[in-house]
């Protein structure tokens, strides 16, 4: 039994000291801080266009991941991605609403989930993202439809217990089953 404990502690220590460049945790921490500061300095030098492009690409990848995953994160939904898109591109929600030809109140209802997007809103959002994401590889405007569809599916399946029993009672089939 002591031998097993020794093996575990040896393994743990060998993992902790895997990077042999550092003689102490303090040295490793200083190097990590220096690296982080260097990265921040480089990011500050990037043109705003490149930063915007990178953030839109990141959003695109998150949306694609959401659409493809079977069990998405609880906070991810159409409103989450719409808000992220808005935050990337605009300082004020009213400017975004104006660019889409909608009202700030309507946008607020969409972002809060009190209202579902209409076809017209989705068309406008797709057109807007097509114009904004010209330089983003494979940022297809249809991703908005896919995200919205995924939301509908999740909502439908999460609400299954409410409708299933009622449907079972109300629906009948008189035909022949094999």
SVG drawing of the C-alpha trace seen along z (x, -y; Angstrom):
<svg xmlns="http://www.w3.org/2000/svg" viewBox="-59 -54 76 61">
<polyline fill="none" stroke="black" stroke-width="0.4" points="0.0,0.0 2.8,-2.4 4.4,-1.6 1.2,-2.7 1.2,-6.0 4.9,-6.5 4.2,-5.9 1.4,-8.4 3.5,-11.1 6.4,-10.4 4.1,-10.8 2.6,-14.0 6.1,-15.5 7.3,-14.5 4.3,-16.2 4.8,-19.4 8.4,-19.7 7.9,-18.7 9.3,-22.0 13.0,-21.8 13.8,-25.4 12.6,-26.8 14.3,-26.3 11.4,-27.6 7.7,-28.4 8.5,-32.1 10.8,-32.0 8.1,-30.2 5.5,-32.8 7.8,-35.7 8.3,-34.2 4.5,-33.7 3.8,-37.3 6.5,-38.5 5.0,-36.4 1.5,-37.7 2.7,-41.3 4.5,-40.7 1.3,-39.2 -0.8,-42.2 1.7,-44.6 1.6,-42.8 -2.2,-42.8 -2.3,-46.6 -0.2,-47.1 -2.6,-45.1 -4.7,-47.1 -8.4,-47.3 -9.4,-45.6 -7.4,-42.5 -8.8,-42.4 -12.3,-42.7 -11.6,-39.9 -10.2,-37.6 -13.2,-38.2 -15.7,-37.5 -13.8,-34.4 -13.9,-33.3 -17.7,-33.9 -18.1,-32.0 -16.3,-29.0 -18.3,-29.1 -21.6,-29.2 -20.5,-26.3 -19.6,-24.3 -23.0,-25.1 -24.8,-23.9 -22.8,-20.7 -22.8,-19.7 -25.5,-17.4 -25.5,-19.0 -24.7,-22.7 -23.7,-24.8 -26.7,-26.1 -25.9,-29.7 -25.5,-29.4 -28.5,-30.3 -29.5,-32.7 -29.7,-35.6 -26.2,-34.9 -24.7,-34.8 -26.6,-37.9 -25.4,-39.8 -21.8,-38.7 -22.1,-39.8 -23.5,-43.1 -20.7,-43.7 -18.0,-42.9 -19.3,-45.4 -21.0,-48.2 -20.7,-50.4 -24.4,-51.1 -27.3,-48.7 -29.3,-51.5 -26.7,-51.9 -27.0,-48.1 -30.8,-48.4 -30.7,-51.4 -28.3,-49.6 -30.7,-46.6 -33.7,-48.8 -35.4,-47.7 -36.2,-49.5 -34.1,-49.4 -37.2,-48.0 -37.5,-45.1 -33.8,-44.4 -34.1,-44.5 -36.9,-42.0 -34.8,-39.7 -31.8,-39.9 -33.8,-39.2 -35.6,-36.2 -39.1,-37.8 -39.5,-37.6 -38.3,-35.3 -36.7,-36.7 -39.0,-37.2 -38.0,-36.0 -37.5,-39.6 -35.1,-40.1 -33.2,-37.0 -32.9,-38.1 -31.5,-41.5 -29.1,-39.9 -27.8,-37.5 -27.3,-40.3 -25.6,-42.4 -23.2,-39.6 -22.5,-38.9 -21.4,-42.5 -19.4,-42.6 -17.7,-39.2 -16.5,-39.5 -12.9,-38.8 -13.8,-35.9 -13.3,-32.5 -16.4,-30.5 -18.5,-32.8 -21.7,-31.8 -24.7,-34.0 -26.8,-30.8 -25.2,-30.2 -27.8,-32.4 -30.6,-30.2 -28.7,-27.1 -28.3,-28.6 -32.0,-29.7 -33.1,-26.2 -30.9,-24.6 -32.6,-26.8 -36.0,-25.7 -35.0,-22.0 -33.5,-22.4 -36.7,-24.2 -38.9,-21.6 -37.0,-18.7 -36.6,-20.3 -40.4,-20.9 -41.2,-17.3 -42.6,-16.3 -45.2,-19.0 -46.5,-18.1 -45.8,-14.3 -48.5,-13.1 -51.1,-15.4 -50.3,-14.4 -50.4,-10.7 -53.9,-11.1 -55.2,-13.2 -53.7,-11.4 -55.1,-8.1 -54.3,-5.7 -56.9,-3.3 -54.6,-1.7 -52.7,1.5 -49.3,1.7 -46.8,4.3"/>
</svg>
